[in-house]
Amino acid sequence: MKVMNKKTKPYAKCIMFFALLSASLLAFAAGCGNSGKLTPAQELKLLRKEKTQLQEQFEQSKSDNELLKQQVQVLSELPPEARIENLHQLQKIRVTRYTGFYDKDKNGKKEKLIVYIQPVDEQGDIIKAVGTVDVQLWNLNKPDGEALLGQWHIEPAELKNSWFATLLIINYRLTFDAADIIEGVKEPLTVRVTFTDYLSGKVFKEQKVIKP
């Protein structure tokens, strides 16, 4: 270890001064270069947050995986009589008598077409069948090319939300805007419904005449 004498002290002070000045300039430059970036403390906080989120996602995946394993186990142990062909299956659909046009805002013009559909199983009971529905409105008195007045497609999620049950009636209730299609029911119009059952893959069709 060197011992500084009186002659070397001034030089040492100069060296220390320039070293401190250089470090200050480097820190200033680094600060300017990182303008708008996260500080180390902020980065650490962000990394911890991301780690927590990943851990939660991992735990959720493990939980979902366990549920799937349980479902597979249950399904594999089901007896033969519980197979899909022995479940309640859609046998036909009915378009009920309540289907028709309605004046929703009471302005004297029937601008809403409401279609009531009842899925029926082999025992004659109404069931909440899952599938897609296609509805067409026809004026069969018009020539070809003009007879089809309107058509609509309903996906399973929308169909599910349209289930309507009271003490007197159970069915799907589908509402369509027909204000631009008809000005008034002056002659018979025909509603045709196609129901594609997602359980069996079968397609069921039914129609109903709406009288003036």
JODA-V726995 format. One record per run of one state. SS is the DSSP state (H for helix, E for strand, C for the rest). FROM is the first residue (numbers start at 1). LEN is the number of residues. Records with the same first field share a line. If there is no record, write none. Layout:
BEGIN
SS->FROM-LEN ; FROM-LEN
END
This chain:
BEGIN
C->1-5 ; 34-6 ; 77-3 ; 83-1 ; 87-3 ; 96-4 ; 103-9 ; 122-4 ; 127-4 ; 139-9 ; 155-1 ; 162-1 ; 166-4 ; 178-11 ; 198-5 ; 211-2
H->6-28 ; 40-37 ; 80-3 ; 84-3 ; 156-6
E->90-6 ; 100-3 ; 112-10 ; 126-1 ; 131-8 ; 148-7 ; 163-3 ; 170-8 ; 189-9 ; 203-8
END
